[in-house]
Amino acid sequence: MIMKILIIVCVAAMEMVCAETSVSDGSKDHNKEAHKALCDLLKAAVGKWGTNGEGLSDSLKKALGKTIFGKDDGGDLTALKRGLPGDYMDWESNSGEDRGMWCGQAYYEYSLSNKKQPHWSGQSAPHNMICLCTVGAGGWPLNGSSPTGTTLCGRDKTALKSDGDKGWGGSGKEGKDQLEATWTNVTVPCLKGENGKDLKEALNEFLRRLQHKPDVNANQNRYILGENNVTETDYNACTGSPKYGICAAFFNGTTTLYPMPWWVDLQNALPEEEKFQQQKKHEEEERRKQQEEEQKADSAQTAALKSGHPTTNQTEAPNKDNLTDKLRKLNMTSGTPISMPSSWLLRAVFLI
């Protein structure tokens, strides 16, 4: 008994040492929970989208189109799974080298600085995955000084191409390999939808991961997903640096100067979808009842037709037999045979 107790104590002590070592060496999976929440939501959205949003209310179909493709009318899911969209690499015609604009600033449609910007934070879930899971300038947080075993969104530096302390930062034509690596290894697996996954539950979990980080000088309705050290006095956010974070910022104020984040449309569409599906179910039930009533009426009519007595050769023979029987009975009861009149016999003689 003493030996068993000692063994249990030793095992427990070893587990404590292992746990302390895991914490003390500083290794960490950065953005683990934020990535899981966003990925689960994207899987649920793709599962609900199906082939082309068939069978859904218009409001949810548009919201899912924006969530997955960044536009109300949807897009080609196969193309997204194929690889990183080409406009991420069109350095000459857009401001893609500025991660802060793409991931951390509000998008003003009529601003000169945003005119050539094909992507912005809040545009779509796949784009926000890029912001959340692509290593930043100098490979942060998976650079050479990071402890062994450190990961970002569950992927190590090899998978995310941060070897040599390379990454997507704030300036210069950099980050191509890292953007492609994130899209292939992080975004695409989340584009494989899961049918039956609760979209509402996944959205609520995602919303719980948002941090309200107001910019007191510019926007009180700033929310951030992912690790950051942004304060109320910071205008910049999510630039890929230790200070401003590997993250995605959202701006959901009521102003019409910039579009609302995709998740706001999704949040508003779900109650409408519930009403739509209830009405659809009610109409299907009424249609089923009507079909059943029509089938019952048809069956009753068929039964009535079968129960009638139409005249046929088969019914005529019994009728003749009945007449013969009646005549025979009349002869027997009257005692006088029934014979043809004499006039009939005279006509027969003259004919001969």
Steps between C-alpha positions, in 0.01 A plus 500: 500500500786737589666427163178581313469833683861588422450421131189719483681786672796468263277501192315805626829675569624421149179641350545821701859533382394445139226759535741752650753432224233557237415836654853605590644446153262765364364294212153601401238455230428862415140586409392145578151580628434783255601278208280215620199730537547652155571164335196333658281785385638484146442123486142548617445776243634288214290205614188716504587652161503159333535533124361848454293594804205296377195480726603801710336838556633785288641675807702197618614416147641852461656494847670166429619632165667788679635277778663251264572703185492862612199592283125458517465298183747233611772348286691188403581285802716269293717794394552602863610148587735497204730768638559857616301749286726679255415851613694441822811492283414789267746733664509748213129586507413488869627583845546137600837564654334692783376239745367766734256624235386153402457367854479787745328803345146588406429493128372825352366437152559854378839550661791544261715276717247213471419526128737225390445281802324172408490365856431653839440376850138399538464416130486121545590219739774355275668840480486536876668160525786648300527788748476271801740225394771648273831570672588867523807705424818310584300178536327613821396309710687203348837668450840376610454618858178303548523194726503160335151368455340844456219501246252741346145377440627148562775517232876518548751726328569247226134473400457878509830569319648722769844339480760770466279740694289586198142616516227739389551841653420862438696599193678368195406219263535234762304211637405314181623161621355553847157602366486196274611273783228632732233466234599143416568369851252697709223653290425218255439234772235733645330526159408133519150545633337287765135422438284515808739725691298757695561834327342707775703332773822543300424869445435557871830335590678719247338815642613402850860510376478861382671760718344844519796732443357845425710762331393800707614748236358331190262209561333386818370184330829327434518128579808281465539128450840359595802590711591868526616772735284776352377770738229765479749758382626287211368573155704218342416134557584153367814595308672168576727646768527408871340832594205513259454127470435210267129562479199634312318820594130559433304822491125467534385855565179631347675739264449435127853601411625146519342154465401298803698183579378175348401360838253784562306402187512137610378589847204695357412230245466205738169609662357562152614155395322340795174672401550400138556134583197495733280647227646257249426209732144625556438528124639152440273360772195671348595367157535149641156522665344619176655212310368254757147646470514474122617139524212420737248661262639304205481176697137566599401571139670183378320295764165649401550410135591144588184453712255579203309227282552572131305286246713239325456171316566324827214683677254458212498115520384488863229754417365272221507202730299691757231584237469133394456394860224752552307377191533136609366582844205687345403193289513276802286722720233598244446150353464657159791471264622814351478463117529716196180669371314340194561808289863415514426149364293635207781728400728200499263301265470779245877533497535131418 
